[in-house]
Amino acid sequence: MASSAPAATTPRIAIIGAGPGGLVLARLLHLASIPFSLYEAEPSRTSREQGGSLDLHEESGQLALHAAGLHSEWKKIARSEGEDMRVADKHGKIFMEEVDSQGGGRPEVDRIQLRALLLDSLPEGMIQWGHKVRSISPSSDGDGKHEVHIETASGPRTETFDLVVGADGAWSKVRPLLSDTKPHYSTISCLDTRIRSVDTLHPVISKLVGQGAYFAFSDRRGLVAQRNGDGSIRTYIMLQKPETWLKEVGVDWSDAHAAKNFMLDQEYKDWNEELKSLIAHANPDIVPRSLYMLPTDFSWTSKPGLTLLGDAAHLMTPFAGEGVNMAMVDALDLSKAIAKAGSEGENTTLFDAIKAFEESMLERSHEKMEETWRNLELFFRPDAPKEFVQAFEEMMAAHGPPPEVPKAYS
Ligand SMILES: Cc1cc2nc3c(=O)[nH]c(=O)nc-3n(C[C@H](O)[C@H](O)[C@H](O)COP(=O)(O)OP(=O)(O)OC[C@H]3O[C@@H](n4cnc5c(N)ncnc54)[C@H](O)[C@@H]3O)c2cc1C
């Protein structure tokens, strides 16, 4: 369902995907009274567990929330104490520590809460749940129009649009129309684990992780533990392994007992006991993931009627905490480009506006993709985390604290 009937000259816009990027774009277009259709493959807002905690940066994620009129609501759920962090090695030797660092400008929010904030900011019925886009093809009408082929519970449907926005994540259906490049394996395999009620059931782990995050890296392995707002601790058990390792190593990852024993006896055997307790006490719902990425210089030649944002445009691993932030600020910039092309007295065509958006988005994202890749390499060196900490200190000395929010938003 479109948000309202488009006027004769209004472009028909489709947003594919209701992740953070698609939702921010929807909210901003809705505020600007620009109609669109938003298709989401998942059947409902509650159909998937939403993952861990995210820090939103002032210059990107928070900027988008300001423009969306949601910053003050977000502040009520943001946790400044979540900024605390420690970086250690497998012996628990601390290499870097930032505690009681409230006010660093990057508070944490649980992904589920951020998603609820964005979903609740849109009128009921605006998201078409259970609408999985199967494919997209150029329309015979020309002019950059595209047909979007959608699978729904009541059968297949095809709709034609002037602009199709791929906000559909890592395995975007829109990206192949712009580029032949596919995401490649990042070298990192991961088990996503949770320990619930940690304060009451596991006070030692609670103290170890504190209010924020605890990163331990050594020997091409890592444990990244982060406190979530619901009293649980999420630990990503991360290993640098070949692409097929998770499938071929001979462990049934759905058997939590077997998965934990394998990690404790084989991969993390010589790690200190406190760190090993993050694995030993993981609850049974363990999710294996292989992390993929796009090349750090990924780009495409702009084509009328199509664009990408977020992971669809610049999939990266989580090692700089930029993915969500980039998706949200992309959505902010794209909403401005669409509004600019549609405003009275403005000579910019929609294609020109999108092209300019893509140029600046790609420049920004290349920088973050390179930083992310650099961090991955430093975290997974045999002598980690020594060189990561050195590189971080050098970067802070060279660049100082993060940039301020532009005055218009403060
Ligand atoms: C383990 C892990 C930890 C992470 N930690 C962080 C972190 O700490 N900080 C950070 O900033 N980032 C983190 N990220 C990255 C972050 O999750 C992504 O960058 C972010 O979610 C991208 O948002 P998006 O809207 O572009 O895409 P997504 O969040 O992937 O949303 C895409 C949406 O499109 C829908 N969709 C997909 N295909 C179709 C289709 N064919 N038809 C209709 N709908 C479709 C999907 O169901 C989904 O809802 C992490 C990622 C992983 C894997």
The ligand as an SDF file (V2000), in Angstrom:
LIG
                    3D

 53 58  0  0  0  0  0  0  0  0999 V2000
   26.8760  -10.1570   13.9180 C   0  0  0  0  0  0  0  0  0  0  0  0
   26.6590   -8.7330   13.4790 C   0  0  0  0  0  0  0  0  0  0  0  0
   26.8680   -7.6920   14.3730 C   0  0  0  0  0  0  0  0  0  0  0  0
   26.6960   -6.3620   13.9660 C   0  0  0  0  0  0  0  0  0  0  0  0
   26.9400   -5.3500   14.8450 N   0  0  0  0  0  0  0  0  0  0  0  0
   26.8360   -4.0640   14.4360 C   0  0  0  0  0  0  0  0  0  0  0  0
   27.1410   -2.9900   15.3090 C   0  0  0  0  0  0  0  0  0  0  0  0
   27.4900   -3.1820   16.4680 O   0  0  0  0  0  0  0  0  0  0  0  0
   27.0160   -1.7170   14.8380 N   0  0  0  0  0  0  0  0  0  0  0  0
   26.6140   -1.4460   13.5590 C   0  0  0  0  0  0  0  0  0  0  0  0
   26.5060   -0.2660   13.1700 O   0  0  0  0  0  0  0  0  0  0  0  0
   26.3220   -2.4500   12.6970 N   0  0  0  0  0  0  0  0  0  0  0  0
   26.4220   -3.7390   13.1040 C   0  0  0  0  0  0  0  0  0  0  0  0
   26.1440   -4.7530   12.2330 N   0  0  0  0  0  0  0  0  0  0  0  0
   25.7590   -4.4090   10.8510 C   0  0  0  0  0  0  0  0  0  0  0  0
   24.3020   -3.9990   10.7780 C   0  0  0  0  0  0  0  0  0  0  0  0
   23.4990   -5.0380   11.2630 O   0  0  0  0  0  0  0  0  0  0  0  0
   23.9090   -3.6660    9.3370 C   0  0  0  0  0  0  0  0  0  0  0  0
   24.8690   -2.8220    8.7680 O   0  0  0  0  0  0  0  0  0  0  0  0
   22.5440   -2.9840    9.2680 C   0  0  0  0  0  0  0  0  0  0  0  0
   21.5340   -3.8080    9.7950 O   0  0  0  0  0  0  0  0  0  0  0  0
   22.2260   -2.6060    7.8240 C   0  0  0  0  0  0  0  0  0  0  0  0
   20.9310   -2.0800    7.7390 O   0  0  0  0  0  0  0  0  0  0  0  0
   20.1240   -2.1840    6.3780 P   0  0  0  0  0  0  0  0  0  0  0  0
   18.8110   -1.5270    6.6180 O   0  0  0  0  0  0  0  0  0  0  0  0
   20.9580   -1.7040    5.2540 O   0  0  0  0  0  0  0  0  0  0  0  0
   19.9470   -3.7510    6.1040 O   0  0  0  0  0  0  0  0  0  0  0  0
   19.2920   -4.8980    6.9830 P   0  0  0  0  0  0  0  0  0  0  0  0
   19.3260   -4.5840    8.4230 O   0  0  0  0  0  0  0  0  0  0  0  0
   19.9270   -6.1750    6.5200 O   0  0  0  0  0  0  0  0  0  0  0  0
   17.7660   -4.8890    6.5260 O   0  0  0  0  0  0  0  0  0  0  0  0
   17.3700   -5.3670    5.2690 C   0  0  0  0  0  0  0  0  0  0  0  0
   15.8810   -5.6980    5.3180 C   0  0  0  0  0  0  0  0  0  0  0  0
   15.4760   -6.0790    3.9980 O   0  0  0  0  0  0  0  0  0  0  0  0
   14.6660   -7.2190    4.0760 C   0  0  0  0  0  0  0  0  0  0  0  0
   14.7930   -7.9380    2.7890 N   0  0  0  0  0  0  0  0  0  0  0  0
   15.8850   -8.6080    2.3360 C   0  0  0  0  0  0  0  0  0  0  0  0
   15.6360   -9.1380    1.1320 N   0  0  0  0  0  0  0  0  0  0  0  0
   14.3640   -8.7860    0.8150 C   0  0  0  0  0  0  0  0  0  0  0  0
   13.5360   -9.0460   -0.3020 C   0  0  0  0  0  0  0  0  0  0  0  0
   13.9710   -9.7850   -1.3430 N   0  0  0  0  0  0  0  0  0  0  0  0
   12.2680   -8.5480   -0.3120 N   0  0  0  0  0  0  0  0  0  0  0  0
   11.8130   -7.8030    0.7350 C   0  0  0  0  0  0  0  0  0  0  0  0
   12.5530   -7.5400    1.8260 N   0  0  0  0  0  0  0  0  0  0  0  0
   13.8170   -8.0210    1.8640 C   0  0  0  0  0  0  0  0  0  0  0  0
   15.2130   -8.0040    5.2580 C   0  0  0  0  0  0  0  0  0  0  0  0
   14.2570   -8.9040    5.7700 O   0  0  0  0  0  0  0  0  0  0  0  0
   15.5580   -6.8730    6.2320 C   0  0  0  0  0  0  0  0  0  0  0  0
   14.4750   -6.5440    7.0620 O   0  0  0  0  0  0  0  0  0  0  0  0
   26.2950   -6.0790   12.6250 C   0  0  0  0  0  0  0  0  0  0  0  0
   26.0490   -7.1380   11.7360 C   0  0  0  0  0  0  0  0  0  0  0  0
   26.2400   -8.4450   12.1480 C   0  0  0  0  0  0  0  0  0  0  0  0
   25.9920   -9.5660   11.1580 C   0  0  0  0  0  0  0  0  0  0  0  0
  1  2  1  0
  2  3  1  0
  2 52  2  0
  3  4  2  0
  4  5  1  0
  4 50  1  0
  5  6  2  0
  6  7  1  0
  6 13  1  0
  7  8  2  0
  7  9  1  0
  9 10  1  0
 10 11  2  0
 10 12  1  0
 12 13  2  0
 13 14  1  0
 14 15  1  0
 14 50  1  0
 15 16  1  0
 16 17  1  0
 16 18  1  0
 18 19  1  0
 18 20  1  0
 20 21  1  0
 20 22  1  0
 22 23  1  0
 23 24  1  0
 24 25  2  0
 24 26  1  0
 24 27  1  0
 27 28  1  0
 28 29  2  0
 28 30  1  0
 28 31  1  0
 31 32  1  0
 32 33  1  0
 33 34  1  0
 33 48  1  0
 34 35  1  0
 35 36  1  0
 35 46  1  0
 36 37  1  0
 36 45  1  0
 37 38  2  0
 38 39  1  0
 39 40  1  0
 39 45  2  0
 40 41  1  0
 40 42  2  0
 42 43  1  0
 43 44  2  0
 44 45  1  0
 46 47  1  0
 46 48  1  0
 48 49  1  0
 50 51  2  0
 51 52  1  0
 52 53  1  0
M  END
$$$$
